Amino acid sequence: MKTLPRQPLLPPQNTALRLGAAGFVVGPLVDSLHNQCLLKYDVAPITLPSSLSSSVDPLLASSWVVPPLLAFAYIVL
């Protein structure tokens, strides 16, 4: 019985860096869309207010913890 060669758990370094960068940049933007009405971060919040009015929800509402976590998730998944 032949055994298949074992595949590495992580992608090649160049690909992992690209995936991590995409997760670091795009992840918080997508996270902010979800957080418009669902979550409010208590740990290291990031808020980019809307220039239209102070009563309008912020354009970006996330946390400084989110970019590294999503970078790691993009690489692993």
N, CA, C and O atoms as a GROMACS GRO file, in nm:
protein
  308
    1MET      N    1   0.084  -0.117   0.000
    1MET     CA    2   0.000   0.000   0.000
    1MET      C    3   0.089   0.124   0.000
    1MET      O    4   0.179   0.139   0.083
    2LYS      N    5   0.062   0.214  -0.096
    2LYS     CA    6   0.140   0.336  -0.107
    2LYS      C    7   0.085   0.442  -0.012
    2LYS      O    8  -0.037   0.456   0.004
    3THR      N    9   0.174   0.516   0.049
    3THR     CA   10   0.131   0.629   0.132
    3THR      C   11   0.160   0.758   0.057
    3THR      O   12   0.263   0.772  -0.009
    4LEU      N   13   0.069   0.850   0.070
    4LEU     CA   14   0.086   0.980   0.005
    4LEU      C   15   0.186   1.064   0.081
    4LEU      O   16   0.198   1.052   0.203
    5PRO      N   17   0.259   1.150   0.010
    5PRO     CA   18   0.352   1.238   0.081
    5PRO      C   19   0.274   1.332   0.173
    5PRO      O   20   0.164   1.378   0.141
    6ARG      N   21   0.332   1.360   0.286
    6ARG     CA   22   0.267   1.443   0.386
    6ARG      C   23   0.270   1.590   0.345
    6ARG      O   24   0.376   1.643   0.312
    7GLN      N   25   0.154   1.654   0.347
    7GLN     CA   26   0.143   1.795   0.311
    7GLN      C   27   0.176   1.881   0.433
    7GLN      O   28   0.141   1.845   0.545
    8PRO      N   29   0.244   1.993   0.411
    8PRO     CA   30   0.273   2.082   0.524
    8PRO      C   31   0.144   2.147   0.576
    8PRO      O   32   0.048   2.165   0.501
    9LEU      N   33   0.144   2.180   0.705
    9LEU     CA   34   0.025   2.242   0.765
    9LEU      C   35   0.005   2.385   0.719
    9LEU      O   36  -0.108   2.430   0.702
   10LEU      N   37   0.113   2.457   0.698
   10LEU     CA   38   0.105   2.597   0.658
   10LEU      C   39   0.146   2.614   0.513
   10LEU      O   40   0.221   2.532   0.460
   11PRO      N   41   0.096   2.719   0.448
   11PRO     CA   42   0.137   2.745   0.309
   11PRO      C   43   0.282   2.792   0.303
   11PRO      O   44   0.341   2.820   0.408
   12PRO      N   45   0.340   2.799   0.184
   12PRO     CA   46   0.477   2.851   0.171
   12PRO      C   47   0.487   2.992   0.231
   12PRO      O   48   0.387   3.063   0.240
   13GLN      N   49   0.606   3.031   0.271
   13GLN     CA   50   0.628   3.157   0.343
   13GLN      C   51   0.574   3.278   0.267
   13GLN      O   52   0.509   3.364   0.327
   14ASN      N   53   0.599   3.286   0.137
   14ASN     CA   54   0.553   3.400   0.057
   14ASN      C   55   0.399   3.408   0.056
   14ASN      O   56   0.342   3.516   0.071
   15THR      N   57   0.336   3.293   0.040
   15THR     CA   58   0.190   3.288   0.041
   15THR      C   59   0.136   3.322   0.180
   15THR      O   60   0.037   3.394   0.192
   16ALA      N   61   0.200   3.271   0.284
   16ALA     CA   62   0.157   3.300   0.421
   16ALA      C   63   0.166   3.449   0.451
   16ALA      O   64   0.078   3.504   0.518
   17LEU      N   65   0.271   3.514   0.404
   17LEU     CA   66   0.285   3.658   0.426
   17LEU      C   67   0.175   3.737   0.356
   17LEU      O   68   0.121   3.833   0.411
   18ARG      N   69   0.142   3.696   0.236
   18ARG     CA   70   0.033   3.763   0.162
   18ARG      C   71  -0.102   3.741   0.231
   18ARG      O   72  -0.180   3.835   0.246
   19LEU      N   73  -0.128   3.619   0.273
   19LEU     CA   74  -0.254   3.590   0.342
   19LEU      C   75  -0.261   3.665   0.475
   19LEU      O   76  -0.366   3.719   0.510
   20GLY      N   77  -0.151   3.669   0.548
   20GLY     CA   78  -0.148   3.741   0.674
   20GLY      C   79  -0.171   3.890   0.655
   20GLY      O   80  -0.244   3.952   0.732
   21ALA      N   81  -0.110   3.948   0.552
   21ALA     CA   82  -0.130   4.091   0.524
   21ALA      C   83  -0.275   4.119   0.486
   21ALA      O   84  -0.332   4.219   0.528
   22ALA      N   85  -0.334   4.030   0.406
   22ALA     CA   86  -0.474   4.048   0.368
   22ALA      C   87  -0.563   4.039   0.492
   22ALA      O   88  -0.655   4.120   0.507
   23GLY      N   89  -0.538   3.944   0.578
   23GLY     CA   90  -0.617   3.931   0.701
   23GLY      C   91  -0.599   4.051   0.792
   23GLY      O   92  -0.695   4.095   0.856
   24PHE      N   93  -0.479   4.104   0.798
   24PHE     CA   94  -0.448   4.219   0.885
   24PHE      C   95  -0.520   4.345   0.836
   24PHE      O   96  -0.565   4.426   0.917
   25VAL      N   97  -0.530   4.362   0.704
   25VAL     CA   98  -0.589   4.484   0.647
   25VAL      C   99  -0.739   4.468   0.622
   25VAL      O  100  -0.819   4.551   0.666
   26VAL      N  101  -0.778   4.362   0.554
   26VAL     CA  102  -0.917   4.343   0.514
   26VAL      C  103  -1.002   4.295   0.632
   26VAL      O  104  -1.119   4.332   0.644
   27GLY      N  105  -0.945   4.214   0.717
   27GLY     CA  106  -1.019   4.157   0.830
   27GLY      C  107  -1.087   4.260   0.918
   27GLY      O  108  -1.207   4.247   0.943
   28PRO      N  109  -1.016   4.363   0.967
   28PRO     CA  110  -1.083   4.463   1.051
   28PRO      C  111  -1.192   4.541   0.978
   28PRO      O  112  -1.289   4.583   1.040
   29LEU      N  113  -1.177   4.561   0.847
   29LEU     CA  114  -1.281   4.630   0.771
   29LEU      C  115  -1.409   4.547   0.767
   29LEU      O  116  -1.518   4.600   0.787
   30VAL      N  117  -1.394   4.418   0.742
   30VAL     CA  118  -1.510   4.329   0.741
   30VAL      C  119  -1.566   4.316   0.883
   30VAL      O  120  -1.688   4.313   0.902
   31ASP      N  121  -1.477   4.307   0.981
   31ASP     CA  122  -1.519   4.299   1.120
   31ASP      C  123  -1.600   4.422   1.159
   31ASP      O  124  -1.697   4.412   1.234
   32SER      N  125  -1.559   4.537   1.110
   32SER     CA  126  -1.630   4.661   1.140
   32SER      C  127  -1.772   4.659   1.084
   32SER      O  128  -1.864   4.712   1.147
   33LEU      N  129  -1.790   4.600   0.967
   33LEU     CA  130  -1.926   4.588   0.911
   33LEU      C  131  -2.015   4.504   1.001
   33LEU      O  132  -2.132   4.536   1.022
   34HIS      N  133  -1.959   4.396   1.054
   34HIS     CA  134  -2.036   4.311   1.144
   34HIS      C  135  -2.066   4.382   1.275
   34HIS      O  136  -2.168   4.356   1.338
   35ASN      N  137  -1.978   4.471   1.316
   35ASN     CA  138  -1.991   4.534   1.447
   35ASN      C  139  -2.079   4.657   1.448
   35ASN      O  140  -2.094   4.720   1.553
   36GLN      N  141  -2.137   4.694   1.337
   36GLN     CA  142  -2.222   4.812   1.336
   36GLN      C  143  -2.336   4.799   1.435
   36GLN      O  144  -2.378   4.899   1.494
   37CYS      N  145  -2.387   4.679   1.454
   37CYS     CA  146  -2.498   4.663   1.547
   37CYS      C  147  -2.482   4.543   1.640
   37CYS      O  148  -2.563   4.524   1.731
   38LEU      N  149  -2.378   4.461   1.621
   38LEU     CA  150  -2.368   4.339   1.699
   38LEU      C  151  -2.275   4.348   1.820
   38LEU      O  152  -2.312   4.304   1.929
   39LEU      N  153  -2.157   4.404   1.803
   39LEU     CA  154  -2.056   4.401   1.909
   39LEU      C  155  -2.008   4.541   1.944
   39LEU      O  156  -2.019   4.635   1.866
   40LYS      N  157  -1.956   4.552   2.065
   40LYS     CA  158  -1.887   4.672   2.107
   40LYS      C  159  -1.764   4.627   2.184
   40LYS      O  160  -1.775   4.560   2.287
   41TYR      N  161  -1.645   4.662   2.135
   41TYR     CA  162  -1.522   4.616   2.197
   41TYR      C  163  -1.488   4.699   2.320
   41TYR      O  164  -1.496   4.821   2.318
   42ASP      N  165  -1.451   4.629   2.427
   42ASP     CA  166  -1.405   4.695   2.549
   42ASP      C  167  -1.253   4.697   2.559
   42ASP      O  168  -1.197   4.778   2.633
   43VAL      N  169  -1.186   4.609   2.486
   43VAL     CA  170  -1.041   4.599   2.490
   43VAL      C  171  -0.981   4.668   2.368
   43VAL      O  172  -1.005   4.625   2.255
   44ALA      N  173  -0.905   4.772   2.390
   44ALA     CA  174  -0.832   4.845   2.286
   44ALA      C  175  -0.919   4.878   2.164
   44ALA      O  176  -0.886   4.837   2.053
   45PRO      N  177  -1.027   4.952   2.183
   45PRO     CA  178  -1.114   4.982   2.068
   45PRO      C  179  -1.049   5.078   1.968
   45PRO      O  180  -0.970   5.164   2.004
   46ILE      N  181  -1.086   5.059   1.842
   46ILE     CA  182  -1.048   5.150   1.733
   46ILE      C  183  -1.180   5.206   1.680
   46ILE      O  184  -1.271   5.130   1.647
   47THR      N  185  -1.189   5.336   1.672
   47THR     CA  186  -1.309   5.397   1.617
   47THR      C  187  -1.270   5.508   1.522
   47THR      O  188  -1.193   5.598   1.557
   48LEU      N  189  -1.322   5.502   1.402
   48LEU     CA  190  -1.304   5.606   1.302
   48LEU      C  191  -1.441   5.671   1.283
   48LEU      O  192  -1.530   5.613   1.221
   49PRO      N  193  -1.458   5.793   1.337
   49PRO     CA  194  -1.591   5.854   1.330
   49PRO      C  195  -1.630   5.895   1.188
   49PRO      O  196  -1.544   5.917   1.102
   50SER      N  197  -1.759   5.903   1.167
   50SER     CA  198  -1.811   5.949   1.039
   50SER      C  199  -1.795   6.100   1.030
   50SER      O  200  -1.816   6.170   1.129
   51SER      N  201  -1.759   6.150   0.914
   51SER     CA  202  -1.741   6.294   0.898
   51SER      C  203  -1.874   6.366   0.879
   51SER      O  204  -1.879   6.490   0.882
   52LEU      N  205  -1.981   6.291   0.859
   52LEU     CA  206  -2.111   6.352   0.836
   52LEU      C  207  -2.172   6.413   0.962
   52LEU      O  208  -2.216   6.528   0.962
   53SER      N  209  -2.172   6.335   1.068
   53SER     CA  210  -2.234   6.382   1.192
   53SER      C  211  -2.185   6.297   1.307
   53SER      O  212  -2.149   6.181   1.288
   54SER      N  213  -2.182   6.353   1.424
   54SER     CA  214  -2.137   6.277   1.541
   54SER      C  215  -2.246   6.181   1.590
   54SER      O  216  -2.216   6.089   1.666
   55SER      N  217  -2.370   6.201   1.547
   55SER     CA  218  -2.478   6.112   1.590
   55SER      C  219  -2.488   5.986   1.505
   55SER      O  220  -2.559   5.892   1.540
   56VAL      N  221  -2.417   5.984   1.392
   56VAL     CA  222  -2.417   5.868   1.303
   56VAL      C  223  -2.316   5.765   1.355
   56VAL      O  224  -2.215   5.801   1.414
   57ASP      N  225  -2.346   5.637   1.333
   57ASP     CA  226  -2.252   5.531   1.372
   57ASP      C  227  -2.116   5.555   1.308
   57ASP      O  228  -2.109   5.608   1.197
   58PRO      N  229  -2.007   5.517   1.376
   58PRO     CA  230  -1.874   5.536   1.318
   58PRO      C  231  -1.853   5.451   1.192
   58PRO      O  232  -1.918   5.348   1.173
   59LEU      N  233  -1.761   5.497   1.107
   59LEU     CA  234  -1.730   5.422   0.985
   59LEU      C  235  -1.658   5.292   1.017
   59LEU      O  236  -1.681   5.190   0.953
   60LEU      N  237  -1.570   5.296   1.117
   60LEU     CA  238  -1.493   5.179   1.156
   60LEU      C  239  -1.503   5.163   1.306
   60LEU      O  240  -1.476   5.257   1.380
   61ALA      N  241  -1.543   5.046   1.352
   61ALA     CA  242  -1.549   5.014   1.493
   61ALA      C  243  -1.493   4.874   1.511
   61ALA      O  244  -1.559   4.776   1.478
   62SER      N  245  -1.372   4.866   1.563
   62SER     CA  246  -1.307   4.738   1.580
   62SER      C  247  -1.218   4.745   1.703
   62SER      O  248  -1.240   4.829   1.790
   63SER      N  249  -1.118   4.660   1.710
   63SER     CA  250  -1.025   4.658   1.822
   63SER      C  251  -0.884   4.634   1.768
   63SER      O  252  -0.867   4.572   1.663
   64TRP      N  253  -0.784   4.682   1.840
   64TRP     CA  254  -0.644   4.660   1.800
   64TRP      C  255  -0.608   4.513   1.809
   64TRP      O  256  -0.506   4.471   1.754
   65VAL      N  257  -0.687   4.434   1.878
   65VAL     CA  258  -0.661   4.291   1.892
   65VAL      C  259  -0.701   4.215   1.765
   65VAL      O  260  -0.646   4.109   1.736
   66VAL      N  261  -0.795   4.269   1.690
   66VAL     CA  262  -0.852   4.200   1.575
   66VAL      C  263  -0.753   4.179   1.460
   66VAL      O  264  -0.747   4.067   1.408
   67PRO      N  265  -0.673   4.280   1.416
   67PRO     CA  266  -0.585   4.256   1.300
   67PRO      C  267  -0.488   4.139   1.316
   67PRO      O  268  -0.478   4.058   1.225
   68PRO      N  269  -0.414   4.127   1.430
   68PRO     CA  270  -0.324   4.010   1.439
   68PRO      C  271  -0.399   3.877   1.446
   68PRO      O  272  -0.353   3.777   1.393
   69LEU      N  273  -0.515   3.877   1.512
   69LEU     CA  274  -0.592   3.752   1.520
   69LEU      C  275  -0.642   3.709   1.382
   69LEU      O  276  -0.635   3.591   1.347
   70LEU      N  277  -0.691   3.804   1.304
   70LEU     CA  278  -0.740   3.770   1.171
   70LEU      C  279  -0.626   3.738   1.074
   70LEU      O  280  -0.644   3.657   0.983
   71ALA      N  281  -0.511   3.802   1.092
   71ALA     CA  282  -0.394   3.766   1.010
   71ALA      C  283  -0.358   3.619   1.033
   71ALA      O  284  -0.334   3.544   0.939
   72PHE      N  285  -0.354   3.578   1.160
   72PHE     CA  286  -0.326   3.439   1.193
   72PHE      C  287  -0.433   3.345   1.137
   72PHE      O  288  -0.401   3.239   1.082
   73ALA      N  289  -0.559   3.384   1.150
   73ALA     CA  290  -0.668   3.300   1.098
   73ALA      C  291  -0.661   3.285   0.947
   73ALA      O  292  -0.684   3.176   0.895
   74TYR      N  293  -0.628   3.393   0.874
   74TYR     CA  294  -0.616   3.385   0.728
   74TYR      C  295  -0.504   3.290   0.687
   74TYR      O  296  -0.518   3.218   0.588
   75ILE      N  297  -0.395   3.289   0.762
   75ILE     CA  298  -0.283   3.200   0.729
   75ILE      C  299  -0.321   3.054   0.755
   75ILE      O  300  -0.296   2.967   0.671
   76VAL      N  301  -0.380   3.029   0.868
   76VAL     CA  302  -0.411   2.890   0.909
   76VAL      C  303  -0.524   2.831   0.828
   76VAL      O  304  -0.521   2.713   0.791
   77LEU      N  305  -0.626   2.913   0.799
   77LEU     CA  306  -0.742   2.859   0.728
   77LEU      C  307  -0.718   2.863   0.579
   77LEU      O  308  -0.804   2.822   0.501
   0.00000   0.00000   0.00000
